[in-house]
Amino acid sequence: MSRPGPKIPPLSVTDAQRAVLEGWLRRRTTAQALAQRSRIVLECADGHSIMEVSRRLRITPDTVRTWRRRFIERGLDGLCDDPRPGVPRKITDADVERVIVKTLEETPKNATHWSTRSMAAATGMSQSTVSRIWRAFALAPHRSQTFKLSTDPLFIDKVRDVVGLYLDPPEKALVLCVDEKSQIQALDRSQPVLPMMPGVPERRSHDYVRVGTTTLFAALEVATGKVIGSLHRRQRVAEFKKFLTKLDKEVPADLQVHLILDNYATHKTPDIKKWLLAHPRFHLHFTPTSASWLNLVERWFAELTQKKLKRGVHRSVQALERDIRAWLADWNEHPRPFVWTKTADEILDKVAAYCRRISDSDH
């Protein structure tokens, strides 16, 4: 029989302490480490256990115990880092705060973002000092990321539906991820490509000639990684209907077919609905609007683009289509399934956390 561990002392937060902790969380200039420690204390003060706080904040239980104990022993001062040995620093906290506030809340007059040189000129500090401050607080003004949050009112239901098919597919059924890679361009370089030589990379002219386009309809089998593909010069309801007919012929008749696809208009026309009524073994599962990342066939399209299309040279659409068919046949000789690992709850929790960070930064 296991012996009970030591009793954990209770953690309580006064109104004044809570106001300071919540202020650290809301303030955009707060270091991420201090913001995390404040969140740990507030979660513990709300009555959550160490393990629950660890799971909610995605940190180790030992980290929760450390800052919980530091706060109980020393209060708010316990959440700050202890002074380190060495030569006293010449840059004061006020100087550091000035750089951080200026980085986060202002932009230079003649640029869209700060550089170490422009920030050094604006604050009177050295370029290396600005660089150290930015590294310490994980600031990188030269970097930028794009994002798109789905506004689909059925976002949660669709995520659970699609991820459920990935992680727990139905018996006696085939799960296929379906999409179109449209407007694939056949590009011919304006001059011949110069081959790679020792010490010299392959060289190609920066300009090209557009010869034409084609569209690839693809269905990725989730379980095995095999792909059923079909090339068409146009992307209409008629072509999508032909592709569905091809799937019906190639998938064994005794299997139900679950198709994961996006909300493109050709997937929902009356002709397609009529076709589905005549083929009741086909079941459509739509990804949320603006959430194509949920469709595994997009990952396969990335493989095709990177390994075949990006550096390809094609003097005709027919040559492009021959290369795609050959690459598809080679893939199906040794298919490699893409394994989905995140549960629907993990995805939804991550989206919710991202939305909270955006909301906190706006305040």
N, C-alpha and C positions, 0 to 999 in steps of 0.2 A: 504493500500500500504506500503510495507516494505521500511524502510529508508536505504540508502546506508551506508556501513561501512566506517571506516576511511581509507584514502588512504595509500596504502602500499609503503614505500619508495623504490626506485630502488636499486638493488644490482649490483655493478660492481667490477670486479677483474682485478688488474693490471697484466702485464705479469710476473712480479717477484712473485707476490702472487700466480698466477696460477702454476708457476713452483714448488713452495713449496708445494702447495696442491696436485698436481699430484705426487710429490715425496713421500709424505706421503702415498698416495694410493698404489704406486708401492712397497714401502719398506716392506719387509716381517716382520720386527721387530716393525712396527707401531701397537699401540694398536687398537683393533677393534673399540672402541668408537671414537677415533680420526679419523680413516679412514672413518667412517660413517659420521662424521661431515664435513669432507673435501668433501665427495661426495655430501652432501646436498648443500654446498656452490657452488660447480661447476655446479650442476644441476640448481640451481636458477640463477646463472650467465649466463647460456645458454638460459635464457628466459622462463623456465618452471614455471608454476604457483605452488603455495603451494600445492594445491590438487593433481596436476599431479606428483609432486615430492614425495608426500606422497604415492601415488599409486605405483609409479615406484620402490621406495625403501622399500615398505611395512612397513612404520612407521606411526605414528599419525601426523596429521597436526600440532598439538601443538609443537611437536618436531622440525618440519621444521621451524616453526615461531621462536622458541627460538634461534636456532643456526644461523638462518638468521639475526635476530636482534643483537645477540652477535657479529657477524662478522661485521655488519655495524657500530656498536658502537666502537669496539675495534680491528678490523682487525684480523690478525692471532692469536694474543694473546687471543682473545675472545673464541677461540675454545678449549683452554686448561682449565683443571679443576682449580678452585680457590683453593688456599692453605687452608687446614683445620686446626682448632685449635687443640692444644695438644702439647705434647713433640716433639721437632724437631727430625726427623728421622735420624738415624745414617748411613743408606745405601743411598749413593748418586745416582743421576740419571745415572751416568757413571757405577756404580756397577750393577744397574738394567739392563742397556743396555747390559753389558758384559754377564750377565746370559742369557738374551733372545737371543742374537746373538749366543752364544755358544750352546744353546738348539736347535735353528733352523738350524744352519749351520754346526754343527760338531756332531760327535758321539764318544763315548769313545773307547779306543783302544781294550778293552776286552769285549765289549757288542754291541748290535745293537741299544740300546737306553739308555738315561740317567735315573738314579734314583736320588732321592733327596740326597742320601749319596754320590754317585759318583760325582754329580755336586758340592756338598759342598766341597768335597776334591779337586776338580779341580779349584775352585774359591777362596777357603780360607774363605768361609762364613759358617754360621751355617746351619744345615739341615732345621730348621724351617724357616729361611730367604728364602732359595730357594723355599720351599713349598709355602710361602706367595706370592712370585713373580710369581710363576707358576699359582696360583689361580687367582691372579689379572689380568693376561693376558690370562687366559683360556688355558693354556698349559698343556697337559697331555701326556708326552712321552711314558708312558706305554700303552696307548690306540692306537689301529689301526683299520681302517675300510677298507673294500674292495669296489670296484666300477667297473662298466662296462658300458661304453658309447657305444650306438649302432652306428654302421657305415653304417646302412642301408640307401642307397640314397633316399629311399621313406619314411624315418622316419616320417616326418611331415604329409604327406598324410595319412599314416597308423594310426598315433595317432588320427588324426581328424576323420577318418573313424570308428575306434573302439569306441572311447569315444562318438561319435555321436550316436552309437547304444545303449550305456548305458544310456545316458541322454535323448535321443529323439527316442525311438524305433519306427519302422514303424508300421502302423496299419495292422490288420489281419495278423500278423506275430509273430513268436516265435524266440527270440534271445537266443542262447545256446552257452555257453563257453565250448569248447571241448579240452581235452588233455588226455595224457596217464601218469599214474604214474607207471613207469616201474621198473622191478627188485625189487619188494617188497619182502623182505627176511622173510622167516619163521624161527625164531630163537628160539632155546630151550636152556635154561640155563644149564650149566654143573652140577649144583646142585639145589635142590629144593629151591624155593623162600620162605624166612622166613616172615611170616605175620607181619603187624604192631601191636604194643602193646603200652600201655600207656608209654610215655616217650621214646619209641624206634621206629624209622621209619621202613618201609618195607625194607628188606635187600635182595639183590640178588648178585650172584657171578658176577665178572667183565667179565668173559669169557663166551662164548656161542658156540653153535653148529649150523652151517648153515644146514638147512634141505632142502631148495629149494626156488624157487622164483615164483612169479606170477605177472601179469601186469593188472592194473585196467584202463579201458577206461571209462571216465566219461564226461557227458554233463550237465552242471549247467544251469538251466533255470533262466535267470537274473531277471525276474519279480517276481517269486514266491520263488526261492531258491530250488526248487525241483531238484533232480539229477537222471539222467538215467545212470546206470552203467552196465558194462559188464566185466567179468574177463576172461583172456586168459593166457595160459602158455607162449605164444610167442608174440612178438611185430613186426608184419610184415604187408605188404599191405593187405594180406588176412584177418587178424584180424580187421584191421581198416575198411575194406569194410563190414565185417559182422556187425560191430558196426553202420555204416551208415545205413545199412538195418534195424537194430533194431530201430534206430531213426525214419526212414521212417514209420515203423509200429506203433510206439507209439505216434507220433505227429499227431493230427487230419489232415485229408487230405485237408481240406479247408484253412489251414494256410501255409504261406510261412515260410521257415526255414533259418535263418541267423546264420551261424556257425563262431564263433571267435576261431581261432586256431593258433598254431605257424608254423614255417617254416620247420618242420621235413620232411625229404625226402619222407616218406610214404604218406604224405598228397598231394603230387603233381605228383604221378606216372601216366603213361598213363591209367592204370586200373581205378584209381580213377577219372581221367578226363572223361573217358568213362562212368563211373557210373553216374557222375554228369550230363552229357548230357542226359542220360535216365531219370533223375529226376530233371527237370528244376526248381522245387520249392526250391531246396537247393542252397544257395549262401554262398560262402566262403569269410571270411574277415581275412587276416593274420596280426598278430602282427609284429612289426618291429623285425629284427634280434637282438638277445641278449636283448630282452625286454619282457620276460615272465611275468614280474610284471603287464603287462597290461591285462593279462587274469585272470578274476575273479575266475576261477576254481582252480587256484593255491592257493587262500586263503582257498578254501574248502579242498584241499589236506592237507594244514597245520593243519586244524581242525582234520582231520582223523589221521594224524601222531601223533599229540600231545595227543589226547584223546583215541586212540585205539592201535596204532602200537608201539609207542616209548617204552612203558613198557610192551608190550604184550609178552606172552610166548606161542609158538606154536610148537607142536611136529611133525607136518606134514603140507604140503602145503594145504591139504584139510581143516585142522582146521583153518588155516589162512584165507582161502577163505570164510569159514562159518562165521567167525567173521566179515569180511568186509561186507558180504551180510547182516548180522544182523544189523550192524551199519548203513548201507545205508538205510535199511528199517525203522529203528528207526528215522533216520534223516527225511525221507520223510513223516513220520506221523506228524511231527511238523517242517516243513521247515522254514528256516530263510534266507531271501534274504540278500545279501551283497550290501549295497547302495554305489554307486559311486558318489563322491561329486565334484571332481575337473573337471573343463572344460579343453578342449584341449589347450586353450590359457594359462591357468594357469600352465599346465604341461610344455608346451614349454618354457614359461618365466622362470620357475624354472631351466630347463635344460640349458637354455642360460646363466642364472646367474651363475650356477655352472661352466660352461665352461669359463666364464670370470674370475672367481676367480682362476681357474687353470692357465689360461693364465697370469694373473697378478702375481701369485706366481712364475711362471717360469722366469719372468723378474726381 
